[in-house]
């Protein structure tokens, strides 16, 4: 663990900014950039938040991928009840949960763990505490494991460019039953890319009883070390805009892998991607599309562009209606909280 994460003040700063405290939309910057009155900008921002189109800004905790370098995607058979839903929302390893119908499984879980041993200990714990039924009362989960060191793309905001193209073509865009006008879309586009967001160093300094310059220096060090990224607003389902579908994808690439890799890196439909080694599959993709038909068109374009290069595919469609609402910062907050506990314990010894 980097020394920066052994520092009490740094952890307190992270605890605040990674949950959005001291992170604000910069209305003055947006008004100046877009040449509109502050009140006009403010009303559009309020609409984006009140209609649950985007979340309020936070600092992404990029260190999550270092602390939990193992990504697990599990297809499981679990009870559908309030206790299970509460567990999804509270567990510090579950990033996303979807209700699915896939063979004998009814749940798809996306999880982050430290390693295989830690994952095994976690599984024992959730069985022993009755978070999930004993094995004789359910089908065993089917789990695929990936390394977060093999992430080849991480651009949660990239679907905004697909939305922009559709908006320019049709002149219409409705998200969560709210009609987006041109100004509102420009604000949305800026915020998800981290433009028009400010840090209230004075508020953080007052809360933590330090000088504002100290906050500025600490933030700069944390960013330079790759522990945090620049603040941004995120879609409520992370990289999936409202009213669009997520496609979980395993893809086999037989030939011209480097060319297909470059295409994925430049493809706004794919916000996140991993290289993989799962049987015949060598890519894990998460794709975002306005509809299933749009996804079929996307597949056809890849098949024509890379003839006889793409082999087997396995995909699951995941609509927002299938998702359990989970706080995106939950895992990051849990890591920071555990680091604070470890440091406090160490100082007592």
Buried (B, 14 or more C-beta within 10 A) or exposed (E): EEEBBEBEEBBBBBBBBBBBBBBBBBBEBBBEBBEBEEEBBBEBBEBBEEBBBBBBBBBBBBBBBBBBBBBBBBBBBBBEEEEBBEBBBEBBBBBBBBBBEBEEBBBBBBBBBBEEEEBEEBBEEBEEEEBBEEEEEBBEBBBBBBBBEBBBBBBBBBBBBBBBEBBEEEEEBEBBEBEBBEBBBBBBBBBBBBBBBBBBBEBBBEBBEBEBEBBBEBBEEBBEBEBBBEBBBBBBBBBBBBBBBBBBBBBBBBEBBEEBBEBBEEBBBBBBBBBBEBEEBBBBBBBBBBEEEBBEEBBEEBEEEBEEBBEEBBBBBBBBEBBBEBEBBBBBBBBBEEBBEBBEEEEEE
